[in-house]
């Protein structure tokens, strides 16, 4: 992780070399906590309020306190303005007492350089037995710190020669990527898995749906299997880091980015510019 500038912990600045939280924190020991990642363009953040809404919702599911919204906004803004083009992460730890969650919880705000992306992504489909896949439980929809399973899927896909994984539920449903949403174009229609199967309510996914509707592309949210993806004309990955990014291959099926992908990417850039200029 390429950190830009200093790190804020509970509103106090630290150099990257000295920034730390307790090794007794259950965020470290058990992956218990939550986080958000917000894209900053020249120091201005895209849809910060939506991200902080989701952070608060995640924290509520985890029974964790979060700082006041005004403090969170001020901390994120301070870090983003100093970093410029970046990804601003806000992490809330679980605290040092698993029997009394939130005890000594820490809130960390850090800016990272936007990682480079290949011109087109290659994805390997991988079964994700840990995913709810429509069976909801108390943490469904929470953006929790415990991304170990997702990271392992990415690592295995990369070891097989792909850029990342495409997660498939136990039922065969197409879900999402380890750190991104997925959508595809069939018959000039934007298709994406529905939130009802327990995927993350992605900010970029929602913005992309708005873009599609703005430029006259029909949108369908549903329950799909891999054959639906393989039958698509174009496939895209959607995330804070990737924005609207073309997928060139899923397993052995190749795709060529077409006019709809281009329209979505251009429309997303216009949406960001419009909102940041307000």
N, C-alpha and C positions, 0 to 999 in steps of 0.2 A: 504494500500500500504506500503510495507516494503522498505523504502528508504535505499540505501547503500551509505554511505559517504555524502559529502556535495553537494549542488545543485548550478549549474551555472546559473546565470541570466545575460544575455548580457555580458557574459565573466567574471563576478565577482562571487566569491564563497560566499555562505551563508550556515549556518547550517540549517538543516531541520526546526528547531523551529522558525527561523527568516526569512526564505525565503518567499517572498510575492510579489504580484502585486496588483495594485489598484482595489478596489471594483467597480470602475467606468469603468473598462475595459470591452468592449463588449464581450471579451472572457468569462468573468465571467457572465455578465448580460444576454447575448444572445447566448452563445455557438458559437461565431463567431471567428474562427481561424482555425489553422490546426496543425497536429502533425504527428510524425512518431515514431515507436518503432522498435529498432534494437537489435538483439540478439548478445550478446558478449560472447565469449567462452574464458575463461582465459584472459580476457581483450582485445581480438581481435574481431572486429566486422565483421559479415557476410553481405556482399553486402551493405556496407554503402553508396557507390555512388548511387546505385539504389534507396535506401531509400531517399537520399537527392534529387535525381532527382524528385521523386514523391512529396517530400515536396515542392520543388520549383513550380512544376506544380499545386499543390493544392493552394499554396499562390497566384499564378497568377490568378486562377479562382476566388479567393476571393478578388482580388485587394489589396493584402497585400505585403509590402516589406519584404524581408528576408535578413539576414546578408550575407556577402560575403561567398562563398563556402569554402575558406581557413579557415575562422573563424569557420564555422560550423564543418568542419572536425577536427580542433584543439580542439574545445570544446568537441565534442563527444569522441574523442580519449582520452583526459585527463580524462573524467569521466569514460570511460570504463576501462582504464588501472588501475585506482584506485579501481574499483568495482570488477574486475575479471568476474566470471560467472554471468551474469545479463541481464536485459532488459534495454536498454538505450533509454529513451524517449526524443524527442525534440519537444517542443510545441511553436508555434508562436501565440501570442495573437492578437486580432483585434484592440487594442488600445482604447483610452479613448474618441474618438469623432466619433460616428456612421455616421456623415455627412462628415467626412474626414478620412476614414478608414486608419489605420496604424499609426495614431498620437499616439505617446508614446507607440507603440507596444513593447512588451517584448518577448525575446526568452529565454526559460527555457530548460535546459538540466539536466536530473536527471536519476540516475540509480536505478532500483528496483530489488529486489530479484526475481528470476524465481519462479513463484507460482507452488506448487505441482499440479499434474494432476492425476485423477483416471486412473487405468490401461486401462479402456475402457470408452468412453463417451456414455452417454445416451442422446438422443436429442428428444425434442418434436417439431413437426411441428407447426408453428404458422404463420398465415397470417400477412404480413407486408404491410399494406396499404400505408405507407409513402414511400416505396421503388419505384424507377422509373420504375422497371420491364420492361425495354425496351423503355420507353418514356423519352428521354434524355432532360436535361435542363442544365442551366449554371454551376451547381455544380456536375453534374454526374461525378463520378470518383474521386472527391476530398476527401481526408481523413480529414474531418473537425472535429472540436472539438465537434460538436453537436451530441453526441452519446446517447442522452437521450432515444429515441425510442428503439434503440437496447438494451440498458441496461434494459429497462422495459420488453422487450421480454425475456431476460435472467432471470430476477427476477420471472416473471410469470411461466416460465418453471421450474425453481428450486422449486417454491412453489408447483408445481404439482408432484415433486419427480424426476425430470430429472436434469441432469448436466447443460444443456443449451438448446437453441432453434435452430431450423432449419427454416430459414425464407422462406416463400412461397409468391410469388407475387399475386396480385389481379387476374391475369389471370390463376393462378395455376402453374406457373413456379417455379421450385426449384431455389433458389437464392444463399444463403450463410448463414453462421452463423452470429451472432451479431458481432463477432470479429475474424472470421476465414472463410476460403474457405472450400468447401466440394467437395469430389470426391468419386467415387465408381468403383468397378471392376465387369464387366459383360462379360462373355465369354473371360476372360483373357485380356480385354481391359480396359484402364483407361478412364473413362468418367468424365467430369466436366462441369458445366455450362459455357457458352460462355460469354466473356466480352461484347458482343453486347447487353446483357440484362441489362447492367448498374451496374454489381457487381464491387467491388473494384479490381483493377489490383494488386493482391497480389504478393509480392516478393516470398513468400514461394510456392505459387501455381505455378509460373513460374519455380522456381527451381525444383519442383516436376515433372513438365512436362519434363524438361531436363533430370532428373534422369530416368523417365520411358523410354524415347527414348534411353538413354544410355544403359539400361539393356534389351532393346528389347521388351518393352511392348507397344503395339499400343495405341495412344492417340486420343480421339475424344472429341472436344469441341462442345457443342450443346445446344439446348433448351429442357428441360426435365420437366416431372411432377413427383409427388411422386411415382406413380406406377413404374417408372423407377428405383427409389431408392429402393423401396420394392423388386424389382426383382433382385437386385444385390447380388453378392456372398460376397463382402467385401465393407466396407465403411470407409473412412478416413476423418479426419479434418486436415486442413493445415493452419498453422500460425506461426508467429515469436515465440510465446510462446510455442505452441503445437508441432511445427515441423510437422512430419508426424505421426498422432496419430489415433489409431484404434477407430472406433465407434462400440459399441456393441449392440445398440438399437436405432431405430427411431420409435417413437410411440410404437406400440405393436409388431413391427417386429424386431426380434433379428438377429444379425450377429455374425459370428465367424471370428476373424482375421486369414487370411490365408497366403499362401506363397507370394502372390503379395504384401500384406501390409508389410510383413517382408522384401521383396526385396526393396521396396520403402523406408522404414525407414533406412535400412542399406545403400542404395545408397545415401540417403540424407546426412547421417553422413559422408560418404566418400567424397561427394562433398564439404561439409563444410570444412573437414580436408584438402582436396586438395587446396581449394582456400585460406585458412588461412596460409598454409605453403609456399605459393608463395612469 
